[in-house]
């Protein structure tokens, strides 16, 4: 239902969309959905949540590397 609501909202506005959500809502499928249409989002993660950064290198397949929350915050 969240995906459908966000897609409907995306069609009706042209501004940048920022989404804040509870940590229980973020799962792999929803994360992949948010990344595809380039939504900006934020959530709170538990300490033991595994985080990965998608890396694209010329001539190689995309891959996901483990990353810490501190590294992500530093890059942002």
C-alpha positions in Angstrom: 0.0 0.0 0.0 2.9 2.4 0.8 4.4 1.9 -2.7 1.1 2.6 -4.4 0.5 5.8 -2.3 4.0 7.1 -3.0 3.6 6.4 -6.8 0.3 8.3 -6.8 1.9 11.2 -5.0 4.9 11.2 -7.3 2.5 11.6 -10.3 0.7 14.6 -8.7 3.7 16.7 -7.7 6.9 17.8 -9.3 8.8 18.7 -6.2 11.4 16.5 -4.5 9.8 14.0 -2.2 11.4 13.3 1.2 10.0 10.3 3.1 10.5 9.7 6.9 9.4 6.3 8.2 9.6 4.0 11.2 12.3 1.4 11.1 9.8 -1.5 11.0 8.6 -0.3 7.5 12.1 -0.6 5.9 12.6 -4.0 4.4 14.7 -5.0 1.3 11.8 -4.9 -1.1 10.7 -1.4 0.0 14.3 -0.2 0.0 14.8 -1.3 -3.6 11.5 0.4 -4.5 12.6 3.7 -2.9 15.9 3.7 -4.7 14.5 3.1 -8.1 12.4 6.3 -8.5 15.0 8.3 -6.5 13.0 9.1 -3.4 14.9 10.8 -0.6 14.2 8.9 2.6 15.3 8.6 6.2 14.7 6.0 8.9 16.1 4.8 12.2 18.0 1.6 12.2 18.8 -0.8 15.0 22.4 -1.2 15.9 22.5 -4.7 14.4 20.9 -3.7 11.1 23.1 -4.7 8.1 23.7 -1.8 5.8 25.1 -2.1 2.3 26.3 0.4 -0.3 25.7 -0.2 -4.0 29.0 0.2 -5.9 29.2 0.5 -9.7 32.6 0.2 -11.3 33.3 0.5 -15.1 33.6 -2.9 -16.7 32.2 -4.7 -13.6 28.8 -5.7 -12.4 27.1 -3.6 -9.7 27.7 -5.1 -6.2 26.9 -4.3 -2.6 29.5 -3.7 0.0 29.0 -3.7 3.8 29.0 -0.2 5.2 28.6 1.2 8.7 26.1 3.9 9.6 29.1 6.3 10.5 30.5 5.9 7.0 27.1 6.7 5.4 26.7 9.8 7.6 30.3 10.9 6.8 29.6 10.6 3.0 26.3 12.5 3.2 
